[in-house]
């Protein structure tokens, strides 16, 4: 028996792009300058029945492209596989191989094995790898380069020719029921068990568990403890924000029994009651805060589901896999909403530490704290992870944002969101007693163990080695298969309920579905990727691409046949039994038996302290200058503002054919659109609008105003393209630091209070949300002291709006010389947290505030003007204020502007007029013949006629007679496009 | 007008089937989306259709290479049926991933006894890119492109670079019916040619004119609001979307 190794190299007359990229990247590495590289894609094929001629045929017919590639075939490590490729000449070269670790998802290997089966062979075991020949570097440099190629969390680096004789397929498992003696543990012992068992529960919770089992007169089994830890984890139960909180701020004290319920949910409920009581109004919320996603009414047939999730800690350790499975997870939330929604659009928002390639003041890779991946690698990995999953799923990625701040070092944030369409009568699911528990999709492996509890732990420099098992790679095509089957099964009503396997795996999915009934689970029946998993591993594995269905036994044969017909595995795993208990069996053995009430209501209430003290705010006096052109150029080049085209173009934003307003707009498709519009039903003119608001810089001044500003930004972005402000649903995603610290939690409560207030004032209800706490990174500094970097409190607000007819939508690019430019909304002295302050190193000042009632009136008036066809172009004012908005509109339209600020009055200095980031403002282009109607539509709203669109491609802004900005549009565009140019992703 | 029946093939990872069906339907055809396993079970079902369409997506994840696995399945198990289909005067269309699959089937006539004359491989940029391109059309015998001179359509792919075996470019020149171009016709460097294709080739037709494979997505431009500059063209009227004409031509072939 031979283990075959097949290398596929670019043909001698073809470029080796992978090698070129590595050579370019190595340029900055010690000993890496001037190296020469050649690469190959490798396959290891382990089969007793494949002989050499077969391997040659597999290489030629399946694995290589004869026009552009050359295969090399042999037994592992044999001579043809070691030979240095011709393109490196005679120079001696070292070899590096990067292989996925055993058990790590390798989708290409799975497909290759099946495709070899298509050729008529018994499907073999396959592993893929990447191979590099490196010439012109010494051994130490080659090793160093290798370490940048392999991520230790999921990959192994092998230097020199491979020397393996078989592929490991997992060992045997011998059943043994394990009990954990807990009765005799003291508090210290309980906490040690919590920590070392990776349960990450708190003392009061461990004490409650101990008491339960003391009363029951027995010890818990390992699987029972794990089940409790998963169900009670922050990730699954949101115990902090949905828990008791004693909050104190400058206005006094307030106590919450359930903070989220009393703030954000309460506002939604109040709005719904108001609408239900008003015969003129419609309560268009359908399902809020209970299902896997929020559902609102879309049209006569369908509702729309929307959800945004985070996947921060896994992305810190393995950016590609973390982001990949983050998106895969939120797509499954949409598949698991009601009886399954069809995903129609994705959105993604990333927060990174600035990589050195865009900000030279940042630390070099060598000077980063231990355990931190270089920011550039994090950024590239995250972008690629989202790309490869979203594109393969055939879901357009239409909206997003990227924020940079040094405090995201070691703890990046990765928000992934999906919107989906679901028929009214499929919008609710409810498992029935006696229904079968059916697992559908991917097989269960040892991947993702302890992901739910891991997200409750702070990241440390050791996380990579301790928690590597929590990190996974996704297999998008498996999930696409599940999607295809699920929608057909939904339309045939073959199941009564569905949910996804996310954090906690089967334990969370079955535990949640069976909460009101009870369930018995037969763990030995779960299909496994390889042998050797214990019953507990099966139960808590977070292997991806799995869904759980509740199926009437009469419908099971049809569901099974449907799944078979599309190559999707479906397995009966148990039954929802009306016992009120969760019974776990492995063969004939009962390995766990817990009352559902303990899981879902047994967690002890903990009162957390929360406090907020408004920071002293020194005033901010902007420097007085004659000319602010340079400030504008620096703001446009600032990473948060700069063009994200290098990322956007890697995402398919038009698949499904519903694209109306794309992420990049304008005459050359390179201007920053405010929000995306898609037509989810190709036979209808009705559209969905997706937008977002995020600005952690304001949070440093006041989390209340940060939250209010993010809401205003998300709503005004949606309104700017044509969304009806009377039908905008919101999502909150809180990413915060360690909320056991009262001031950290206090900031969060304060932000939630703003969400409550603004939702009511704008009549824009929150329909779902999610929080991610403990976003901190700790390491031991050189002196041995523990250092912690906490992220800036970061609230992402995502908005989903609707337009009756997409042909009324508006883009932000200037359209025609001679059109009038209006500023809508009031400019205030609000430079605190602004980009003007950032690029000038100014601190203090007031963060932008929101006047809710005035904002509501402004949005309504703007919508009236847009649907009336009165606005040719419209752009929201955000980072960089009026000046940045004017510049962006000009270069997007390939036109110029002549603007005079004099009409804005003389109370504020030029810098404030130009760069203040006051909320609820738009810059609008109006044809002269529509000016009167526009002014009438905006009556009662502060508007100012600023100037007009110019044919000359200059952005010229004056204050009376003095020119304060004068720049060529090309210069502005170049500044904006230069920062994150494509090269960053090389 | 008789309504031709279109079989739209669906494999694991195919993801442009719905909008492709919509485009054919708008043009007046009747569509059925059929899973590849059904067609492999009974290739004779092709007899019930007039158009066979391989839509875009990531069949089998594009694992190993784009279209490789589905291409092999189709070539080995449907090759004869597809030859007969084409020879019966019927039409075959492959878009993006469908084009990549068609390249593997041999149906485009881009092979000689020593193997394939051309292939589609990784973009010069090394990554997936989505952007709109302008195409010049040299329709020749190609049924789908009759009467079309230029088109604007989006591309969205990582492996769309058309590469010829050494010396084969001149022999297949007449089959290259679609080329990337610019508004003025000159300067077809990146990004106008988004992937580095030889001779700017974006689409190829077989010698009969009835089998077309192309990287750009005609089904993504069948409604005016899909064009990236539609909000700038309101006043001039947006006219018939470029991509729709491709589907109308296919339907008209059976009129």
Interface residues (C-beta under 8 A of the other chain):
Chain A: X13 X14 X15 X17 X18 X21 X61 X62 X63 X65 X66 X67 X68 X107 X108 X110 X111 X112 X114 X115 X118 X119 X387 X391 X392 X393 X394 X475 X476 X477 X480 X481 X484 X565 X566 X567 X649 X650 X651 X652 X653 X654 X655 X656 X657 X658 X659 X660 X661 X662 X664 X665 X666 X667 X669 X679 X682 X683 X806 X807 X809 X810 X811 X813 X815 X982 X985 X986
Chain B: X10 X12 X13 X14 X15 X16 X18 X19 X22 X23 X35 X37 X38 X56 X57 X58 X60 X61 X62 X63 X64 X65 X68 X69 X72 X73 X76 X115 X116 X117 X118 X119 X121 X122 X124 X125 X126 X127 X128 X129 X130 X131 X132 X154 X156 X163 X164 X165 X166 X217 X219 X220 X222 X223 X225 X226 X228 X229 X231 X232
